[in-house]
């Protein structure tokens, strides 16, 4: 019975295109798309013949990368996956129309029909599933571009509108102080508090803008950290950031948490250390991420700070612990501060 079905099936392929074309299926219209569709149809026929020759369902290994590329091209051409599903049904019916008459009158005919039907179903389904993955990738890329564009627009608006307004308010307060010299007045304490509130607001705006612009950095942890360093400006302290290893070894959400933890350490050093330099080093290995943030500032009593409820330190340790890692913070007065983190990557390392 296997010999009654040509592996290449030129007549079957011709009928396949004819029926798709008659139904207005775009897979049969565009020449490049049709060549790819015909190539996959021949592979399905080959799977069916192989199963009949072996007497059991046995499909050849699908060229997943090739099929996914076909799905990507269909998505780029605006062809919905439903047309591929319809085409798969059409091909299944055409092949079964050929096989059923060939099986009539044979003792093993019913079993062969069952084997062929299962092989067709598995071969067509696996190719459809792989093609849809390629289609989804194109859609996700489009969504990410749109989302990234919206976030960049929002970041610009926050920076340009709120940032400039707060900066102007700060300049007015400084001008007022300059124009009203003399002994301290009761209102001076309120002015100092107002200036500090504006400084805190500017820092919050920088953090928001940095987070919104995170996606436009194509997932680069090093670029995100350097963007944050650039956003705080200034020549002192000198800040150096280094990331080594392959970021593909770590899931995106882990990289985001590492970014937030390192950023918090840098913020603490900038706000409290009075340091001349700050060094942040992130090493990404297949099974773990190691982080070290060091400054040469005034240092502090870590135990006392934690007991007093230092939110920044608590945030860092909690983030690392939620990832299954360990964070260690050491500070020596007049020497500096060091924060180290070790985050395992056991669930994903074996898959890369």
NORPEBEL-V783628 format. One record per residue. N is the residue number from 0. RES is the residue in three letters. SS is DSSP state (@ for helix, = for strand, . for the rest). PHI is phi in degrees with one decimal (999 if undefined). PSI is psi in degrees with one decimal (* if undefined). Layout:
n=N res=RES ss=SS phi=PHI psi=PSI
n=N res=RES ss=SS phi=PHI psi=PSI
This chain:
n=0 res=UNK ss=. phi=999 psi=-32.1
n=1 res=UNK ss=@ phi=-60.6 psi=-35.8
n=2 res=UNK ss=@ phi=-69.4 psi=-18.1
n=3 res=UNK ss=@ phi=-75.1 psi=-8.0
n=4 res=UNK ss=. phi=-119.6 psi=111.6
n=5 res=UNK ss=. phi=-65.9 psi=135.3
n=6 res=UNK ss=. phi=-57.9 psi=-40.9
n=7 res=UNK ss=. phi=-82.0 psi=-25.6
n=8 res=UNK ss=. phi=48.1 psi=56.1
n=9 res=UNK ss=@ phi=-61.1 psi=-38.6
n=10 res=UNK ss=@ phi=-70.2 psi=-36.1
n=11 res=UNK ss=@ phi=-66.8 psi=-42.9
n=12 res=UNK ss=@ phi=-64.1 psi=-39.3
n=13 res=UNK ss=@ phi=-64.2 psi=-44.5
n=14 res=UNK ss=@ phi=-65.5 psi=-36.9
n=15 res=UNK ss=@ phi=-58.2 psi=-48.7
n=16 res=UNK ss=@ phi=-66.8 psi=-38.9
n=17 res=UNK ss=@ phi=-60.2 psi=-45.4
n=18 res=UNK ss=@ phi=-69.3 psi=-37.6
n=19 res=UNK ss=@ phi=-64.7 psi=-42.6
n=20 res=UNK ss=@ phi=-63.8 psi=-42.0
n=21 res=UNK ss=@ phi=-63.0 psi=-34.0
n=22 res=UNK ss=. phi=-83.5 psi=-1.5
n=23 res=UNK ss=. phi=75.1 psi=23.5
n=24 res=UNK ss=. phi=-76.1 psi=121.7
n=25 res=UNK ss=@ phi=-63.7 psi=-15.4
n=26 res=UNK ss=@ phi=-64.5 psi=-22.0
n=27 res=UNK ss=@ phi=-99.3 psi=-1.2
n=28 res=UNK ss=. phi=-96.0 psi=-59.2
n=29 res=UNK ss=. phi=-69.0 psi=128.7
n=30 res=UNK ss=@ phi=-63.5 psi=-44.3
n=31 res=UNK ss=@ phi=-66.5 psi=-43.7
n=32 res=UNK ss=@ phi=-61.9 psi=-39.6
n=33 res=UNK ss=@ phi=-66.1 psi=-41.8
n=34 res=UNK ss=@ phi=-58.3 psi=-40.9
n=35 res=UNK ss=@ phi=-68.2 psi=-40.1
n=36 res=UNK ss=@ phi=-64.5 psi=-42.1
n=37 res=UNK ss=@ phi=-64.5 psi=-38.5
n=38 res=UNK ss=@ phi=-60.5 psi=-42.9
n=39 res=UNK ss=@ phi=-70.7 psi=-34.3
n=40 res=UNK ss=@ phi=-63.6 psi=-41.4
n=41 res=UNK ss=@ phi=-63.1 psi=-37.5
n=42 res=UNK ss=@ phi=-65.3 psi=-37.8
n=43 res=UNK ss=@ phi=-63.7 psi=-43.8
n=44 res=UNK ss=@ phi=-61.0 psi=-40.0
n=45 res=UNK ss=@ phi=-63.3 psi=-38.5
n=46 res=UNK ss=@ phi=-62.7 psi=-41.3
n=47 res=UNK ss=@ phi=-64.4 psi=-44.8
n=48 res=UNK ss=@ phi=-63.1 psi=-42.4
n=49 res=UNK ss=@ phi=-60.2 psi=-42.8
n=50 res=UNK ss=@ phi=-64.1 psi=-40.0
n=51 res=UNK ss=@ phi=-68.0 psi=-37.3
n=52 res=UNK ss=@ phi=-68.6 psi=-37.0
n=53 res=UNK ss=@ phi=-84.1 psi=-18.0
n=54 res=UNK ss=. phi=78.8 psi=17.6
n=55 res=UNK ss=. phi=-157.2 psi=161.6
n=56 res=UNK ss=. phi=-67.8 psi=122.2
n=57 res=UNK ss=. phi=-154.5 psi=103.5
n=58 res=UNK ss=. phi=-101.2 psi=145.0
n=59 res=UNK ss=. phi=-68.6 psi=159.4
n=60 res=UNK ss=. phi=-68.2 psi=125.9
n=61 res=UNK ss=. phi=-70.9 psi=135.8
n=62 res=UNK ss=. phi=-77.4 psi=84.7
n=63 res=UNK ss=@ phi=-59.1 psi=-44.1
n=64 res=UNK ss=@ phi=-61.5 psi=-43.0
n=65 res=UNK ss=@ phi=-64.4 psi=-46.1
n=66 res=UNK ss=@ phi=-64.4 psi=-41.3
n=67 res=UNK ss=@ phi=-62.1 psi=-38.6
n=68 res=UNK ss=@ phi=-62.3 psi=-38.6
n=69 res=UNK ss=@ phi=-60.3 psi=-43.2
n=70 res=UNK ss=@ phi=-63.0 psi=-37.7
n=71 res=UNK ss=@ phi=-65.3 psi=-42.4
n=72 res=UNK ss=@ phi=-66.1 psi=-37.2
n=73 res=UNK ss=@ phi=-64.6 psi=-40.8
n=74 res=UNK ss=@ phi=-64.1 psi=-42.2
n=75 res=UNK ss=@ phi=-63.5 psi=-29.6
n=76 res=UNK ss=. phi=-85.6 psi=0.2
n=77 res=UNK ss=. phi=77.9 psi=23.0
n=78 res=UNK ss=. phi=-95.0 psi=119.2
n=79 res=UNK ss=. phi=-68.7 psi=147.5
n=80 res=UNK ss=@ phi=-60.1 psi=-21.3
n=81 res=UNK ss=@ phi=-62.3 psi=-28.5
n=82 res=UNK ss=@ phi=-67.7 psi=-33.6
n=83 res=UNK ss=@ phi=-70.0 psi=-38.0
n=84 res=UNK ss=@ phi=-63.3 psi=-45.6
n=85 res=UNK ss=@ phi=-61.1 psi=-43.1
n=86 res=UNK ss=@ phi=-62.3 psi=-38.8
n=87 res=UNK ss=@ phi=-62.4 psi=-39.5
n=88 res=UNK ss=@ phi=-65.0 psi=-42.2
n=89 res=UNK ss=@ phi=-60.9 psi=-45.4
n=90 res=UNK ss=@ phi=-63.3 psi=-41.8
n=91 res=UNK ss=@ phi=-58.8 psi=-46.0
n=92 res=UNK ss=@ phi=-66.3 psi=-39.0
n=93 res=UNK ss=@ phi=-63.8 psi=-45.3
n=94 res=UNK ss=@ phi=-65.6 psi=-42.6
n=95 res=UNK ss=@ phi=-65.9 psi=-33.8
n=96 res=UNK ss=@ phi=-60.7 psi=-31.4
n=97 res=UNK ss=@ phi=-78.4 psi=-37.9
n=98 res=UNK ss=@ phi=-79.7 psi=-37.6
n=99 res=UNK ss=@ phi=-59.9 psi=-49.2
n=100 res=UNK ss=@ phi=-61.0 psi=-34.1
n=101 res=UNK ss=@ phi=-68.6 psi=-24.0
n=102 res=UNK ss=@ phi=-88.5 psi=-14.7
n=103 res=UNK ss=. phi=-62.5 psi=136.1
n=104 res=UNK ss=. phi=82.9 psi=0.1
n=105 res=UNK ss=. phi=-101.2 psi=139.2
n=106 res=UNK ss=. phi=-60.2 psi=-37.7
n=107 res=UNK ss=. phi=-94.3 psi=11.5
n=108 res=UNK ss=@ phi=-59.0 psi=-45.2
n=109 res=UNK ss=@ phi=-62.2 psi=-40.6
n=110 res=UNK ss=@ phi=-67.1 psi=-38.6
n=111 res=UNK ss=@ phi=-66.4 psi=-38.4
n=112 res=UNK ss=@ phi=-61.3 psi=-42.6
n=113 res=UNK ss=@ phi=-61.1 psi=-46.6
n=114 res=UNK ss=@ phi=-61.6 psi=-44.7
n=115 res=UNK ss=@ phi=-64.9 psi=-42.3
n=116 res=UNK ss=@ phi=-63.4 psi=-42.7
n=117 res=UNK ss=@ phi=-65.4 psi=-40.5
n=118 res=UNK ss=@ phi=-65.0 psi=-42.4
n=119 res=UNK ss=@ phi=-61.7 psi=-46.9
n=120 res=UNK ss=@ phi=-61.0 psi=-44.7
n=121 res=UNK ss=@ phi=-67.2 psi=-43.8
n=122 res=UNK ss=@ phi=-64.9 psi=-45.8
n=123 res=UNK ss=@ phi=-66.0 psi=-44.6
n=124 res=UNK ss=@ phi=-62.9 psi=-43.5
n=125 res=UNK ss=@ phi=-63.9 psi=-37.8
n=126 res=UNK ss=@ phi=-71.1 psi=-38.6
n=127 res=UNK ss=@ phi=-62.9 psi=-43.7
n=128 res=UNK ss=@ phi=-62.0 psi=-43.6
n=129 res=UNK ss=@ phi=-68.0 psi=-39.2
n=130 res=UNK ss=@ phi=-64.9 psi=-37.1
n=131 res=UNK ss=@ phi=-65.7 psi=-33.5
n=132 res=UNK ss=@ phi=-59.1 psi=-45.8
n=133 res=UNK ss=@ phi=-62.8 psi=-39.1
n=134 res=UNK ss=@ phi=-62.1 psi=-45.7
n=135 res=UNK ss=@ phi=-62.2 psi=-36.3
n=136 res=UNK ss=@ phi=-60.8 psi=-42.1
n=137 res=UNK ss=@ phi=-62.9 psi=-44.9
n=138 res=UNK ss=@ phi=-63.1 psi=-41.6
n=139 res=UNK ss=@ phi=-64.2 psi=-38.6
n=140 res=UNK ss=@ phi=-63.3 psi=-40.0
n=141 res=UNK ss=@ phi=-65.4 psi=-43.7
n=142 res=UNK ss=@ phi=-62.0 psi=-43.6
n=143 res=UNK ss=@ phi=-62.7 psi=-38.2
n=144 res=UNK ss=@ phi=-65.3 psi=-42.5
n=145 res=UNK ss=@ phi=-65.4 psi=-43.2
n=146 res=UNK ss=@ phi=-64.8 psi=-43.1
n=147 res=UNK ss=@ phi=-62.4 psi=-40.9
n=148 res=UNK ss=@ phi=-63.4 psi=-40.2
n=149 res=UNK ss=@ phi=-65.8 psi=-39.1
n=150 res=UNK ss=@ phi=-67.4 psi=-40.0
n=151 res=UNK ss=@ phi=-63.6 psi=-40.1
n=152 res=UNK ss=@ phi=-62.9 psi=-43.0
n=153 res=UNK ss=@ phi=-65.4 psi=-40.1
n=154 res=UNK ss=@ phi=-61.2 psi=-43.0
n=155 res=UNK ss=@ phi=-63.0 psi=-41.5
n=156 res=UNK ss=@ phi=-63.8 psi=-43.5
n=157 res=UNK ss=@ phi=-63.1 psi=-46.1
n=158 res=UNK ss=@ phi=-64.3 psi=-46.8
n=159 res=UNK ss=@ phi=-73.7 psi=-41.7
n=160 res=UNK ss=@ phi=-85.4 psi=-63.7
n=161 res=UNK ss=@ phi=-66.9 psi=-44.7
n=162 res=UNK ss=@ phi=-60.0 psi=-46.7
n=163 res=UNK ss=@ phi=-66.9 psi=-36.4
n=164 res=UNK ss=@ phi=-64.6 psi=-44.7
n=165 res=UNK ss=@ phi=-67.0 psi=-39.2
n=166 res=UNK ss=@ phi=-61.2 psi=-40.8
n=167 res=UNK ss=@ phi=-63.8 psi=-41.5
n=168 res=UNK ss=@ phi=-62.3 psi=-39.4
n=169 res=UNK ss=@ phi=-63.0 psi=-42.9
n=170 res=UNK ss=@ phi=-63.0 psi=-37.7
n=171 res=UNK ss=@ phi=-63.7 psi=-42.0
n=172 res=UNK ss=@ phi=-64.5 psi=-42.0
n=173 res=UNK ss=@ phi=-65.0 psi=-38.9
n=174 res=UNK ss=@ phi=-65.0 psi=-39.7
n=175 res=UNK ss=@ phi=-61.2 psi=-44.7
n=176 res=UNK ss=@ phi=-61.1 psi=-38.4
n=177 res=UNK ss=@ phi=-69.4 psi=-34.9
n=178 res=UNK ss=@ phi=-87.2 psi=-8.9
n=179 res=UNK ss=. phi=-124.1 psi=67.0
n=180 res=UNK ss=. phi=-73.7 psi=168.1
n=181 res=UNK ss=. phi=131.9 psi=-172.5
n=182 res=UNK ss=. phi=-64.4 psi=157.1
n=183 res=UNK ss=. phi=-61.3 psi=143.4
n=184 res=UNK ss=. phi=-121.2 psi=157.9
n=185 res=UNK ss=. phi=-56.5 psi=-32.0
n=186 res=UNK ss=@ phi=-73.1 psi=-14.3
n=187 res=UNK ss=@ phi=-61.2 psi=-36.1
n=188 res=UNK ss=@ phi=-63.4 psi=-36.5
n=189 res=UNK ss=@ phi=-68.1 psi=-35.5
n=190 res=UNK ss=@ phi=-65.0 psi=-42.4
n=191 res=UNK ss=@ phi=-61.8 psi=-42.6
n=192 res=UNK ss=@ phi=-64.9 psi=-38.7
n=193 res=UNK ss=@ phi=-64.9 psi=-42.3
n=194 res=UNK ss=@ phi=-62.9 psi=-41.3
n=195 res=UNK ss=@ phi=-65.4 psi=-37.5
n=196 res=UNK ss=@ phi=-63.3 psi=-38.9
n=197 res=UNK ss=@ phi=-67.1 psi=-40.7
n=198 res=UNK ss=@ phi=-61.2 psi=-44.8
n=199 res=UNK ss=@ phi=-63.0 psi=-38.5
n=200 res=UNK ss=@ phi=-64.8 psi=-40.9
n=201 res=UNK ss=@ phi=-62.8 psi=-39.1
n=202 res=UNK ss=@ phi=-64.9 psi=-40.7
n=203 res=UNK ss=@ phi=-62.7 psi=-39.7
n=204 res=UNK ss=@ phi=-64.4 psi=-41.4
n=205 res=UNK ss=@ phi=-61.0 psi=-41.7
n=206 res=UNK ss=@ phi=-64.2 psi=-42.8
n=207 res=UNK ss=@ phi=-63.9 psi=-44.9
n=208 res=UNK ss=@ phi=-63.8 psi=-40.4
n=209 res=UNK ss=@ phi=-61.5 psi=-43.4
n=210 res=UNK ss=@ phi=-65.2 psi=-41.0
n=211 res=UNK ss=@ phi=-66.0 psi=-31.7
n=212 res=UNK ss=. phi=-88.2 psi=1.4
n=213 res=UNK ss=. phi=-58.5 psi=-42.8
n=214 res=UNK ss=@ phi=-67.2 psi=-28.4
n=215 res=UNK ss=@ phi=-75.5 psi=-0.5
n=216 res=UNK ss=@ phi=-94.5 psi=13.3
n=217 res=UNK ss=. phi=55.5 psi=35.6
n=218 res=UNK ss=. phi=76.8 psi=11.2
n=219 res=UNK ss=. phi=-83.5 psi=115.3
n=220 res=UNK ss=@ phi=-64.0 psi=-42.5
n=221 res=UNK ss=@ phi=-62.5 psi=-43.6
n=222 res=UNK ss=@ phi=-65.7 psi=-37.1
n=223 res=UNK ss=@ phi=-63.5 psi=-43.2
n=224 res=UNK ss=@ phi=-66.7 psi=-40.6
n=225 res=UNK ss=@ phi=-68.4 psi=-31.8
n=226 res=UNK ss=@ phi=-65.2 psi=-40.6
n=227 res=UNK ss=@ phi=-62.5 psi=-44.4
n=228 res=UNK ss=@ phi=-59.8 psi=-42.3
n=229 res=UNK ss=@ phi=-64.8 psi=-32.2
n=230 res=UNK ss=@ phi=-71.3 psi=-26.3
n=231 res=UNK ss=@ phi=-83.5 psi=-18.2
n=232 res=UNK ss=. phi=62.2 psi=-169.6
n=233 res=UNK ss=. phi=86.9 psi=161.1
n=234 res=UNK ss=. phi=-106.5 psi=-10.5
n=235 res=UNK ss=. phi=-136.2 psi=132.2
n=236 res=UNK ss=. phi=-77.3 psi=165.7
n=237 res=UNK ss== phi=-77.5 psi=125.2
n=238 res=UNK ss== phi=-116.3 psi=128.6
n=239 res=UNK ss== phi=-124.4 psi=134.3
n=240 res=UNK ss== phi=-125.0 psi=135.3
n=241 res=UNK ss== phi=-139.7 psi=133.2
n=242 res=UNK ss== phi=-125.9 psi=123.8
n=243 res=UNK ss== phi=-121.1 psi=155.5
n=244 res=UNK ss== phi=102.5 psi=177.8
n=245 res=UNK ss=. phi=-100.1 psi=117.5
n=246 res=UNK ss=@ phi=-66.1 psi=-17.3
n=247 res=UNK ss=@ phi=-66.1 psi=-16.6
n=248 res=UNK ss=@ phi=-73.4 psi=-16.3
n=249 res=UNK ss=. phi=-117.9 psi=141.0
n=250 res=UNK ss=. phi=-63.2 psi=153.7
n=251 res=UNK ss=@ phi=-60.2 psi=-40.4
n=252 res=UNK ss=@ phi=-67.3 psi=-29.0
n=253 res=UNK ss=@ phi=-69.6 psi=-42.0
n=254 res=UNK ss=@ phi=-61.9 psi=-38.5
n=255 res=UNK ss=@ phi=-63.7 psi=-43.0
n=256 res=UNK ss=@ phi=-65.2 psi=-38.4
n=257 res=UNK ss=@ phi=-63.4 psi=-43.0
n=258 res=UNK ss=@ phi=-56.9 psi=-47.4
n=259 res=UNK ss=@ phi=-65.3 psi=-38.6
n=260 res=UNK ss=@ phi=-67.3 psi=-45.6
n=261 res=UNK ss=@ phi=-65.6 psi=-39.9
n=262 res=UNK ss=@ phi=-60.0 psi=-40.3
n=263 res=UNK ss=@ phi=-64.2 psi=-40.0
n=264 res=UNK ss=@ phi=-62.8 psi=-43.8
n=265 res=UNK ss=@ phi=-62.8 psi=-41.1
n=266 res=UNK ss=@ phi=-62.2 psi=-42.2
n=267 res=UNK ss=@ phi=-61.2 psi=-43.9
n=268 res=UNK ss=@ phi=-64.7 psi=-41.7
n=269 res=UNK ss=@ phi=-64.5 psi=-37.7
n=270 res=UNK ss=@ phi=-82.3 psi=-32.9
n=271 res=UNK ss=@ phi=-124.1 psi=-18.6
n=272 res=UNK ss=@ phi=-81.7 psi=-25.7
n=273 res=UNK ss=. phi=51.3 psi=48.5
n=274 res=UNK ss=. phi=-92.7 psi=158.6
n=275 res=UNK ss=. phi=-90.1 psi=-28.2
n=276 res=UNK ss== phi=-148.6 psi=152.3
n=277 res=UNK ss== phi=-133.8 psi=134.6
n=278 res=UNK ss== phi=-124.4 psi=124.1
n=279 res=UNK ss== phi=-119.9 psi=124.2
n=280 res=UNK ss== phi=-127.5 psi=126.6
n=281 res=UNK ss== phi=-122.3 psi=124.3
n=282 res=UNK ss== phi=-116.8 psi=119.9
n=283 res=UNK ss== phi=-104.9 psi=118.2
n=284 res=UNK ss=. phi=-111.0 psi=167.3
n=285 res=UNK ss=. phi=-58.7 psi=-27.7
n=286 res=UNK ss=. phi=-116.0 psi=-3.2
n=287 res=UNK ss== phi=-164.7 psi=164.3
n=288 res=UNK ss== phi=-123.2 psi=128.7
n=289 res=UNK ss== phi=-112.7 psi=135.7
n=290 res=UNK ss== phi=-129.8 psi=140.1
n=291 res=UNK ss== phi=-139.7 psi=124.7
n=292 res=UNK ss== phi=-124.2 psi=119.1
n=293 res=UNK ss== phi=-128.8 psi=142.5
n=294 res=UNK ss== phi=-136.3 psi=163.6
n=295 res=UNK ss=. phi=-107.5 psi=35.1
n=296 res=UNK ss=. phi=-83.6 psi=-155.6
n=297 res=UNK ss=. phi=-75.9 psi=-16.2
n=298 res=UNK ss=. phi=71.2 psi=179.6
n=299 res=UNK ss=. phi=-169.0 psi=169.9
n=300 res=UNK ss=. phi=-86.3 psi=105.2
n=301 res=UNK ss=@ phi=-62.4 psi=-45.2
n=302 res=UNK ss=@ phi=-60.0 psi=-45.2
n=303 res=UNK ss=@ phi=-64.6 psi=-38.6
n=304 res=UNK ss=@ phi=-65.9 psi=-41.6
n=305 res=UNK ss=@ phi=-67.1 psi=-40.0
n=306 res=UNK ss=@ phi=-65.6 psi=-29.7
n=307 res=UNK ss=. phi=-80.3 psi=-3.6
n=308 res=UNK ss=. phi=83.4 psi=45.6
n=309 res=UNK ss=. phi=-67.2 psi=108.4
n=310 res=UNK ss=@ phi=-64.2 psi=-38.4
n=311 res=UNK ss=@ phi=-62.4 psi=-46.8
n=312 res=UNK ss=@ phi=-64.8 psi=-42.4
n=313 res=UNK ss=@ phi=-62.3 psi=-39.7
n=314 res=UNK ss=@ phi=-61.2 psi=-43.3
n=315 res=UNK ss=@ phi=-62.9 psi=-50.3
n=316 res=UNK ss=@ phi=-64.5 psi=-38.1
n=317 res=UNK ss=@ phi=-66.0 psi=-41.7
n=318 res=UNK ss=@ phi=-60.1 psi=-45.0
n=319 res=UNK ss=@ phi=-67.2 psi=-41.9
n=320 res=UNK ss=@ phi=-65.9 psi=-35.6
n=321 res=UNK ss=@ phi=-65.2 psi=-23.2
n=322 res=UNK ss=. phi=-90.5 psi=5.6
n=323 res=UNK ss=. phi=83.1 psi=14.1
n=324 res=UNK ss=. phi=-105.5 psi=-171.8
n=325 res=UNK ss== phi=-131.8 psi=136.1
n=326 res=UNK ss== phi=-119.6 psi=137.9
n=327 res=UNK ss== phi=-126.3 psi=131.3
n=328 res=UNK ss== phi=-122.5 psi=126.3
n=329 res=UNK ss== phi=-131.5 psi=136.4
n=330 res=UNK ss== phi=-137.6 psi=133.5
n=331 res=UNK ss== phi=-120.1 psi=119.6
n=332 res=UNK ss=. phi=-53.0 psi=134.4
n=333 res=UNK ss=. phi=69.3 psi=3.2
n=334 res=UNK ss=. phi=-115.3 psi=-47.0
n=335 res=UNK ss== phi=143.7 psi=-173.0
n=336 res=UNK ss== phi=-131.9 psi=144.2
n=337 res=UNK ss== phi=-134.0 psi=131.1
n=338 res=UNK ss== phi=-120.7 psi=126.9
n=339 res=UNK ss== phi=-121.9 psi=145.4
n=340 res=UNK ss== phi=-136.1 psi=143.6
n=341 res=UNK ss== phi=-133.0 psi=119.1
n=342 res=UNK ss== phi=-123.0 psi=119.2
n=343 res=UNK ss== phi=-77.1 psi=153.7
n=344 res=UNK ss=. phi=-128.0 psi=55.2
n=345 res=UNK ss=@ phi=-73.2 psi=-32.0
n=346 res=UNK ss=@ phi=-73.2 psi=-27.4
n=347 res=UNK ss=@ phi=-109.0 psi=-20.9
n=348 res=UNK ss=@ phi=-60.9 psi=-40.2
n=349 res=UNK ss=. phi=-68.4 psi=-20.0
n=350 res=UNK ss=. phi=-86.5 psi=-5.6
n=351 res=UNK ss=. phi=-105.1 psi=*
